[in-house]
């Protein structure tokens, strides 16, 4: 009985053999490699999907905002300028208020410093320093004062359901509107698809707060813009792959802006195709 107990104690004190230790190390190594590969693969999928989601969110926001602003553009204010190497810009003037005028200095009347409009829901957005347009037929009527289509508001005075506009200088508008419509807005806005600081992809930049120019300005002359989206893969030197196409308005058709930016992220490509109608009711 005593010898049996001694053998059991000797057996219990024995350690692992070298073969057993090597086997365990090999098994643990295989498990570690398998688990790490799974973790790395999952992390890669997460990073790539996050990048795609970020580009999708940015692009959707930029395209939707551009669409919304273009729909409220001043009639005949939309124009496009393309440089086949560096940029393509679309410029327009957002309408901030519109109403019906009662009296305005219009040729052949003499120039005057005041005019009266009706106070309605949209006229409540009239502000000092806004610009007023009557019957703009071409973009030159919006951006150039040669035909006297634009006047700046100095002060406003509300009396009952009427608003008296006082202009910064005596004004005489070139033509009367058939519907007696007057539009008011501030400075122009531009969305530019331009080359970034690195790579061949384009980025969408929004510019605002710059002055009116008879000739459409380029990004270098419009100040500092706001970055809206990146990763645009369109080719500016290919007329069939431009991100913007403008169909001008005519006597029977409204202006149409075709938005077709193509985005590239992690080797995947997706493209928007929006048609924005700019109402031509001057």
C-alpha positions in Angstrom: 0.0 0.0 0.0 2.9 2.3 0.9 4.8 1.6 -2.4 1.6 2.3 -4.4 1.2 5.7 -2.8 4.8 6.6 -3.5 4.4 5.8 -7.2 1.3 8.0 -7.4 3.3 10.9 -5.8 6.1 10.5 -8.3 3.7 10.4 -11.2 1.9 13.6 -10.0 5.2 15.5 -9.9 6.1 14.8 -13.5 5.9 17.9 -15.9 5.1 18.3 -19.6 7.3 16.6 -22.1 9.0 18.6 -24.8 6.7 17.0 -27.4 3.6 18.1 -25.5 4.9 21.7 -25.1 5.8 22.0 -28.8 2.3 20.6 -29.7 0.6 23.2 -27.5 2.7 26.0 -28.9 1.8 25.0 -32.5 -1.9 24.8 -31.6 -1.8 28.2 -29.9 0.1 29.7 -32.9 -2.5 28.4 -35.3 -5.3 29.8 -33.2 -3.5 33.2 -32.9 -2.9 33.4 -36.6 -6.6 32.5 -37.3 -8.0 34.9 -34.8 -5.7 37.8 -35.9 -6.5 37.3 -39.6 -10.2 37.4 -38.7 -9.7 40.6 -36.7 -7.6 42.2 -39.4 -10.1 41.3 -42.1 -13.0 42.6 -40.0 -11.1 45.8 -39.2 -10.4 46.3 -42.9 -14.0 45.8 -43.9 -15.1 48.3 -41.2 -12.5 51.0 -42.3 -13.5 50.6 -46.0 -17.2 50.7 -45.3 -16.7 53.7 -43.1 -14.8 55.5 -46.0 -17.6 54.6 -48.4 -20.3 55.8 -46.0 -18.4 59.1 -45.5 -18.1 59.8 -49.2 -21.7 58.8 -49.7 -22.9 61.2 -47.0 -20.7 64.1 -48.2 -21.7 63.6 -51.9 -25.4 63.2 -51.1 -25.4 66.4 -48.9 -23.5 68.4 -51.6 -25.7 67.3 -54.5 -28.9 67.8 -52.5 -27.9 71.3 -51.3 -26.8 72.3 -54.8 -30.1 71.0 -56.2 -32.2 72.9 -53.6 -30.3 76.2 -54.2 -30.5 75.9 -58.0 -34.3 75.4 -57.8 -34.6 78.9 -56.2 -32.2 80.6 -58.5 -33.1 84.0 -60.0 -34.4 83.5 -63.5 -31.7 83.6 -66.2 -28.9 83.9 -63.5 -27.5 80.5 -64.0 -24.2 80.3 -66.0 -21.4 77.7 -66.3 -17.7 78.2 -66.8 -15.3 75.3 -67.6 -11.6 75.1 -67.7 -10.6 71.8 -69.1 -7.6 71.5 -66.8 -8.6 72.8 -63.4 -12.3 73.5 -62.7 -15.9 73.7 -63.8 -18.1 76.2 -61.9 -21.8 76.9 -61.9 -22.9 80.4 -60.7 -26.3 81.7 -59.8 -28.1 84.2 -57.6 -30.5 82.7 -54.9 -33.8 84.4 -54.6 -34.3 85.7 -51.0 -37.6 87.4 -51.6 -40.1 88.1 -54.5 -43.3 90.0 -54.7 -45.4 92.2 -57.0 -44.5 95.9 -57.4 -47.1 98.7 -57.5 -44.9 101.5 -58.7 -41.3 101.4 -59.9 -39.1 103.8 -62.0 -39.1 102.0 -65.4 -38.2 103.4 -68.8 -39.5 105.8 -70.1 -40.2 107.2 -66.6 -37.6 109.4 -65.0 -35.1 107.9 -62.6 -36.2 107.7 -59.0 -34.9 106.6 -55.6 -38.0 104.7 -54.4 -40.5 102.1 -55.4 -43.5 100.4 -53.8 -44.1 96.7 -53.5 -46.9 94.6 -52.0 -46.2 93.1 -48.6 -46.9 89.3 -48.7 -45.4 86.2 -47.2 -42.2 86.3 -49.3 -41.9 90.1 -49.1 -41.3 89.8 -45.4 -37.8 88.5 -46.3 -36.8 91.9 -47.8 -33.7 93.2 -46.2 -31.5 96.3 -46.4 -28.5 95.9 -48.9 -30.4 93.3 -51.0 -30.4 93.8 -54.8 -33.6 94.1 -56.8 -34.2 92.8 -60.3 -37.1 93.4 -62.7 -37.5 91.3 -65.8 -33.9 89.8 -66.2 -33.9 88.2 -69.7 -30.2 87.1 -69.9 -27.4 86.6 -67.5 -26.0 90.0 -68.4 -29.1 91.6 -66.9 -28.3 89.9 -63.6 -24.5 90.4 -63.3 -24.0 93.6 -65.2 -25.7 97.0 -64.6 -25.4 98.1 -68.2 -29.1 97.6 -69.0 -30.2 98.9 -65.6 -31.8 95.7 -64.4 -30.4 95.8 -60.9 -30.7 98.2 -58.0 -29.5 98.0 -54.4 -32.0 98.6 -51.5 -30.8 101.2 -49.0 -33.8 101.3 -46.6 -37.3 99.8 -46.3 -40.5 101.2 -44.8 -43.6 99.2 -44.2 -47.0 100.8 -44.2 -50.1 98.5 -44.1 -49.7 96.0 -46.9 -47.1 98.0 -48.8 -43.4 98.3 -48.6 -41.5 101.3 -49.8 -38.0 100.5 -51.1 -35.4 103.2 -51.1 -32.5 102.5 -53.4 -28.8 103.6 -52.9 -29.0 105.8 -56.0 -31.6 107.1 -58.4 -32.6 104.1 -60.6 -34.6 103.5 -63.8 -35.2 99.9 -64.7 -34.9 99.0 -68.4 -38.1 97.0 -68.8 -41.3 96.3 -67.0 -42.3 92.8 -66.0 -45.5 91.5 -67.7 -46.6 90.2 -64.3 -45.1 93.1 -62.3 -42.7 90.7 -60.5 -39.7 92.0 -58.6 -37.0 89.7 -57.2 -34.6 90.4 -54.4 -31.4 88.6 -53.4 -27.9 89.3 -52.2 -24.5 88.2 -53.7 -24.0 85.3 -56.2 -23.2 81.7 -55.2 -20.9 79.4 -57.1 -20.3 75.6 -56.9 -17.0 74.6 -58.4 -15.7 71.1 -59.3 -12.0 71.8 -59.0 -8.7 70.0 -58.6 -7.6 69.4 -55.0 -4.1 69.9 -53.6 -3.2 66.3 -54.3 -4.3 63.5 -56.7 -6.4 63.7 -59.9 -9.8 63.6 -58.2 -11.9 66.8 -58.0 -13.5 68.3 -55.0 -16.8 70.3 -54.7 -16.3 73.8 -53.2 -19.0 76.4 -52.5 -18.2 80.1 -52.9 -20.4 83.0 -51.7 -20.1 86.6 -50.5 -18.1 87.9 -53.6 -19.1 90.7 -55.9 -21.0 90.7 -59.1 -18.9 90.3 -62.2 -19.9 90.8 -65.9 -17.5 87.9 -66.7 -18.0 84.7 -64.7 -15.2 84.6 -62.2 -12.9 81.6 -61.5 -12.2 80.0 -58.1 -9.0 82.0 -57.6 -10.9 85.3 -57.6 -13.9 84.3 -55.4 -12.1 84.2 -52.1 -12.2 81.3 -49.7 -14.8 78.6 -50.4 -16.3 75.9 -48.2 -15.4 72.3 -49.0 -18.5 70.3 -49.7 -17.3 66.9 -51.0 -14.2 65.1 -52.3 -13.4 62.1 -54.5 -15.2 63.4 -57.7 -13.8 61.3 -60.6 -15.2 63.2 -63.6 -12.8 64.3 -66.4 -12.9 68.0 -67.2 -11.1 67.5 -70.5 -13.8 65.1 -71.7 -17.0 66.9 -72.8 -19.0 63.6 -72.3 -17.9 63.3 -68.7 -18.4 66.8 -67.3 -20.1 66.9 -63.9 -22.3 69.8 -65.0 -24.3 70.5 -68.2 -26.5 73.6 -68.6 -29.3 73.7 -71.1 -30.2 77.4 -71.3 -33.8 78.7 -71.1 -35.7 79.7 -74.2 -39.1 81.3 -74.9 -40.8 77.9 -74.5 -38.5 76.0 -72.1 -37.1 76.5 -68.6 -33.4 76.3 -68.0 -32.2 72.8 -67.1 -29.1 71.9 -65.1 -27.9 68.3 -65.5 -25.9 67.2 -62.4 -23.9 64.1 -63.0 -20.9 63.9 -60.6 -19.1 60.6 -60.4 -17.5 59.6 -57.2 -14.6 57.2 -56.6 -13.7 55.6 -53.2 -11.7 52.5 -52.5 -11.9 51.4 -56.1 -15.7 51.7 -56.2 -17.5 54.2 -58.4 -21.0 55.6 -58.1 -22.7 58.4 -60.0 -25.6 60.8 -59.5 -27.8 61.9 -62.3 -30.1 64.8 -61.3 -32.0 67.2 -63.6 -32.7 70.5 -61.9 -35.3 72.8 -63.6 -34.7 76.5 -63.0 -38.0 78.2 -63.5 -37.8 81.0 -66.1 -40.6 83.4 -65.0 -39.0 86.9 -65.1 
